[in-house]
Amino acid sequence: MEGTGAEVDIFLSKDEDGKDELVVEKHFGSGKQLAAIQTTTSHVSNLVKGVTVGFCYKMRLVYAHFPINANVVSGGKGIELRNFLGEKRVRKVEMLDGVTISRSNDVKDEL
């Protein structure tokens, strides 16, 4: 496994009992190295969760003076933001492949 963070020699292997588990080993590690191992296991866990279940992010439009107007366009493949910081310009954002956006019916200004 390669990384750009803390360079720690760890061993990643599949569980020998036949279970679908990943075993992470570090021998004689210091405190920072053990913290880096926990970070690595969290990253791998999030990768597996993202592939199997997926993630759902919720975004709220928060404003104090200028009310932001957001319109979902192209069947959830894009969004248009109007009156952002009082600007007259319409900001258009296209979603990446596999990403859809929808407006919440329950909560005001939630996407």
C-alpha positions in Angstrom: 0.0 0.0 0.0 1.4 3.4 -0.9 0.6 6.7 0.7 1.7 10.3 0.9 1.1 10.7 4.7 3.1 9.1 7.5 5.4 6.5 6.0 4.8 3.4 8.2 5.7 -0.2 7.4 2.6 -2.2 8.0 1.4 -5.6 6.8 -2.0 -6.0 5.2 -3.3 -9.5 4.7 -6.5 -11.4 4.4 -7.8 -13.2 7.5 -6.5 -16.8 7.6 -9.7 -18.2 9.1 -11.6 -17.8 5.8 -13.5 -14.7 6.9 -13.8 -11.7 4.7 -11.6 -9.5 7.0 -8.5 -7.5 6.4 -5.8 -7.9 9.0 -3.4 -4.9 9.7 -0.2 -5.6 11.6 2.5 -3.4 12.9 5.3 -4.6 15.1 7.0 -2.3 17.7 5.2 0.8 16.6 5.4 4.2 18.3 2.4 6.3 19.2 2.3 8.2 15.9 2.8 5.1 13.8 -0.1 3.4 15.6 -2.3 6.4 15.0 -1.3 6.2 11.3 -2.4 2.6 11.3 -5.8 3.5 12.7 -6.1 6.2 9.9 -5.3 3.6 7.3 -7.9 1.1 8.6 -10.5 3.9 8.6 -9.7 4.8 5.0 -10.0 1.2 3.9 -13.3 0.8 5.8 -14.7 3.9 4.2 -13.5 2.7 0.8 -15.4 -0.6 1.3 -18.5 1.2 2.6 -18.5 3.6 -0.4 -18.3 0.7 -2.9 -20.8 -1.6 -1.3 -23.4 0.8 0.2 -22.6 4.3 -1.2 -22.7 7.7 0.5 -25.5 10.3 0.7 -24.4 13.9 1.3 -26.9 16.6 2.4 -26.2 20.3 1.7 -28.1 23.2 3.2 -28.2 26.7 1.6 -27.4 29.1 4.4 -27.7 32.8 3.9 -28.0 35.9 6.1 -29.1 38.7 3.7 -29.2 37.6 0.1 -31.5 34.6 -0.3 -29.9 32.0 -2.5 -32.1 30.4 -5.2 -31.1 26.9 -6.3 -32.7 25.1 -9.3 -32.0 21.4 -10.0 -31.7 21.1 -13.8 -31.1 18.2 -16.3 -32.9 15.7 -14.2 -30.6 15.9 -11.3 -27.4 16.2 -13.3 -26.8 19.9 -12.6 -27.7 22.8 -10.4 -28.1 26.5 -11.1 -27.4 29.0 -8.3 -29.0 32.5 -8.5 -28.4 35.5 -6.3 -25.3 34.0 -4.6 -23.9 36.9 -2.5 -26.2 39.2 -4.4 -24.6 38.5 -7.8 -26.6 38.8 -11.0 -24.6 36.0 -12.6 -26.1 32.5 -12.7 -23.6 29.9 -11.5 -24.1 26.5 -13.2 -22.6 23.3 -11.7 -22.6 20.0 -13.5 -22.4 16.8 -11.4 -19.9 14.1 -12.0 -20.8 10.7 -13.5 -22.9 8.6 -11.1 -23.8 11.7 -8.9 -27.4 12.9 -8.8 -28.8 15.9 -6.9 -32.4 16.4 -5.7 -34.2 18.9 -3.6 -35.5 17.8 -0.2 -39.3 18.0 0.4 -39.1 17.9 4.2 -36.4 20.5 4.9 -36.3 24.0 3.5 -33.1 24.8 1.4 -31.7 21.3 1.6 -30.3 19.6 -1.4 
